[in-house]
Amino acid sequence: MNFKKSNSVFGCQGGVYPYQVTLYNLSAASQIDSVTIHSANEISHISFITRGELWVSDFDTLLKVDSAGNILNDEYKVRYYPLGSHIVTMDFDFLFVNDNGVHKLSSDGVITTLFITPKAHCIHSSRINGNILVGSYDDMTRYNDIGRKLQVIKKDDRGRSLYIATVYITENKNGDIWTSDKIKGAVVVVDKSGAYRFDYTGRQSHFVPHDICTDVLGQVLVCDVYNHSVNILDQDGQFLSTSDTRTTWGASSHGSVCGRRTQPLSGTRV
């Protein structure tokens, strides 16, 4: 499987077993290539590394997978909800969240605990400045790349709580932070200073946002697991298009997307 194709999306499909990570052309909605992970039970999040390798979370177990579907590493645990509990940084270090806090696995295999935070649900590493964004039940905290707390985002300018239960985070190229809140039924967007911008609540009566990522154009991809779709928005939250994963990608649900340097990656389940 060639993980270097441009203008494309990764998907994760499975009947019951096995799971299949698939590379799609986003604009043409066509499959380019795929890799099957036979030992996975429930893939809920994908982090692209490079050179034909991925990290995926299988329930609470992290799996490092090569382009042939071989498991290279399965020794680390993460939080399972499912949540966006891992991310690859600009320096190709791997960050992940579990019950003990936030940990870093360096590209040369050294693991360290950056900081202890028992509330952490989800994590994102900024492609702009290397900051680490960590979501908990009702707040978003920004840390620098060595774990020093810089900012806590919790309420809007009227004192109203922004979040109920954060599950996935991404950052757009303009610095806006987009957070899926599955309980609130919304994607909450704040600017880089933490000022509230808007909520995106979908286009149907019931909306359950899941994983989320951005592409090189600043467009945002949001998985809606209730409506079996991926919504594509501009950076101001304006709806651009939707992709029904049942008809476009042959998947009965769509649970995960994650970003890489040149294009987004996504995950579905048949």
C-alpha positions in Angstrom: 0.0 0.0 0.0 1.4 3.4 -1.0 0.8 5.9 1.9 2.2 8.8 -0.2 -0.7 9.5 -2.5 -1.9 13.1 -2.5 -5.4 14.6 -2.4 -6.7 11.5 -0.7 -8.3 10.0 2.4 -7.6 6.9 4.4 -10.5 4.8 5.6 -10.9 1.9 7.9 -13.4 -0.7 6.9 -14.5 -4.0 8.3 -17.4 -6.4 8.1 -17.1 -7.8 11.5 -13.5 -8.9 11.0 -11.1 -8.1 9.6 -10.6 -4.3 9.4 -9.4 -2.7 6.2 -7.6 0.6 6.0 -8.3 2.1 2.6 -6.8 5.0 0.7 -9.4 7.0 -1.2 -9.4 9.8 -3.6 -11.4 12.4 -1.7 -12.7 14.4 -4.7 -13.4 11.4 -6.9 -14.7 9.2 -4.0 -12.8 6.3 -5.4 -10.5 3.7 -3.8 -6.8 3.8 -4.5 -5.3 1.1 -2.3 -5.9 -0.8 0.9 -4.3 -2.8 3.7 -6.1 -5.4 5.8 -5.5 -5.6 9.6 -6.7 -9.1 10.5 -6.2 -9.0 14.3 -8.0 -5.7 14.9 -11.4 -5.8 16.7 -12.6 -2.1 16.7 -10.5 0.6 15.1 -11.6 4.0 16.4 -8.7 6.3 15.5 -5.7 6.5 13.0 -2.5 8.4 13.2 -0.3 8.5 10.1 3.5 8.2 10.7 5.4 8.0 7.4 7.0 5.5 5.0 4.0 3.1 5.0 3.3 2.9 8.7 0.2 3.8 10.8 -0.8 3.8 14.5 -4.4 2.7 15.1 -6.3 2.3 18.4 -8.0 -1.1 18.7 -10.3 -0.6 21.7 -7.7 0.4 24.3 -4.7 -1.1 22.6 -2.4 0.8 20.3 -1.3 -1.0 17.1 1.6 0.1 14.9 0.9 -1.3 11.5 2.9 -1.5 8.3 1.7 -1.3 4.7 1.2 -5.1 4.6 -1.1 -5.1 7.7 1.6 -6.6 10.0 1.5 -5.6 13.6 4.8 -4.0 14.5 4.0 -2.9 18.1 1.0 -3.6 20.4 2.5 -2.9 23.9 0.8 0.4 24.8 -2.6 1.2 26.1 -4.8 4.3 25.5 -8.1 5.5 26.7 -11.0 4.0 25.0 -14.4 5.6 24.5 -13.6 5.8 21.5 -11.5 8.9 21.7 -8.8 10.7 19.7 -6.2 9.5 22.1 -3.1 9.6 20.0 -1.3 11.8 17.4 2.0 12.0 15.5 3.9 15.3 15.9 5.8 17.4 13.4 9.0 15.7 14.6 7.5 12.2 14.1 7.2 11.7 17.9 4.1 9.8 18.9 1.9 11.2 21.7 -0.8 9.2 23.4 -3.3 9.5 26.3 -4.1 6.9 28.9 -5.4 6.9 32.5 -2.0 8.0 33.8 -1.5 11.1 31.6 0.1 12.1 28.3 3.1 10.1 27.1 5.6 10.6 24.2 7.2 7.8 22.2 10.1 9.3 20.4 11.0 8.3 16.8 14.0 6.5 18.2 11.9 4.4 20.6 12.3 6.2 23.9 9.1 6.7 25.9 8.6 9.4 28.5 5.7 10.8 30.5 5.2 14.5 29.6 2.6 15.2 32.3 0.1 13.6 34.6 -3.6 14.5 33.9 -6.2 11.9 34.8 -9.0 13.8 33.0 -7.4 13.7 29.6 -9.7 12.3 26.8 -8.2 13.4 23.5 -5.1 15.0 22.1 -3.8 17.0 19.2 -0.3 18.2 18.3 -0.2 21.6 16.5 1.3 21.7 13.0 1.8 25.4 13.5 3.9 25.7 16.7 4.2 22.2 18.2 1.8 23.0 21.1 -0.1 20.1 22.6 -3.9 20.4 22.9 -5.6 18.1 25.4 -9.4 17.8 25.8 -11.0 16.6 29.0 -14.7 16.4 30.0 -15.4 20.2 30.0 -12.2 22.0 29.0 -9.4 22.3 26.5 -5.8 22.8 27.8 -2.9 24.0 25.7 0.7 22.8 26.7 4.0 23.5 25.1 5.9 20.6 23.5 7.6 19.7 26.9 4.3 19.7 28.8 4.2 23.2 30.4 0.6 24.4 30.7 0.0 27.6 28.6 -3.8 28.1 28.4 -7.1 26.6 29.6 -10.2 27.1 27.4 -13.4 26.4 29.2 -16.1 29.1 28.9 -17.2 31.7 26.3 -17.2 35.5 26.9 -20.6 35.2 28.7 -19.4 32.6 31.1 -21.2 29.7 29.5 -19.4 26.3 29.3 -18.1 25.5 25.9 -17.8 21.7 26.3 -19.6 18.8 28.0 -17.4 15.9 26.9 -14.6 16.4 24.3 -13.8 13.3 22.2 -11.7 14.5 19.2 -9.6 17.6 18.4 -8.0 19.2 15.4 -6.5 22.5 14.6 -7.0 24.4 11.3 -4.2 26.2 9.5 -5.5 29.5 10.7 -5.1 28.4 14.3 -8.7 27.7 15.1 -9.4 24.7 17.4 -12.2 22.4 16.3 -13.4 19.9 19.0 -16.1 17.2 18.6 -18.3 17.0 21.7 -20.4 13.9 21.4 -22.7 14.6 24.3 -23.4 18.2 23.2 -24.0 17.0 19.6 -21.8 19.7 18.2 -18.3 20.6 16.9 -17.2 23.5 19.0 -14.8 26.0 17.3 -12.6 28.6 19.1 -9.9 30.8 17.7 -6.2 30.4 18.8 -6.7 32.8 21.7 -9.6 30.6 23.0 -12.4 33.0 22.0 -15.6 31.2 21.0 -16.5 31.3 17.3 -19.4 29.0 16.6 -20.8 25.5 17.0 -21.5 23.2 14.0 -24.5 21.0 14.7 -24.9 19.2 11.4 -27.6 19.4 8.8 -29.9 16.7 10.1 -32.1 16.5 13.2 -29.7 14.2 15.0 -25.9 14.7 14.7 -23.2 12.7 16.5 -19.8 14.1 15.7 -16.9 11.8 16.0 -13.3 12.0 14.6 -12.3 15.2 12.8 -9.4 16.5 10.8 -8.4 19.3 8.4 -6.9 19.2 4.9 -4.3 21.4 3.3 -7.0 23.8 2.0 -8.3 24.5 5.5 -11.4 22.4 4.9 -12.6 20.4 7.9 -13.8 16.8 7.7 -16.2 15.6 10.4 -17.4 12.1 10.9 -21.1 11.8 11.8 -21.5 8.3 13.1 -25.3 8.6 13.5 -25.9 9.5 9.8 -23.1 7.3 8.4 -21.5 10.3 6.7 -18.5 12.6 6.6 -19.3 16.3 6.4 -16.9 18.7 4.7 -16.9 22.3 5.8 -14.9 25.4 5.1 -12.9 27.1 7.8 -15.8 29.2 8.8 -18.1 26.2 9.3 -20.0 26.6 6.1 -21.2 23.3 4.7 -19.5 22.3 1.4 -20.5 18.7 0.9 -21.2 15.4 2.5 -20.2 11.8 1.7 -22.5 8.9 2.6 -20.1 6.2 3.6 -22.6 3.4 2.8 -22.9 4.3 -0.9 -19.5 6.1 -1.5 -17.2 3.8 0.4 -19.3 0.7 1.1 -19.2 1.2 4.8 -22.2 1.1 7.2 -20.7 3.6 9.6 -17.9 6.1 9.7 -16.0 6.7 12.9 -12.5 8.1 12.5 -10.5 10.6 10.5 -7.1 11.9 11.2 -4.8 14.3 9.5 -1.3 14.0 7.9 0.9 16.6 6.4 -0.4 16.5 2.9 -3.9 15.2 3.2 -6.5 13.8 5.6 -6.9 10.2 6.6 -10.2 8.7 7.6 -11.8 5.6 9.1 -15.0 3.7 8.4 -16.5 0.5 9.5 -18.7 -1.7 7.2 
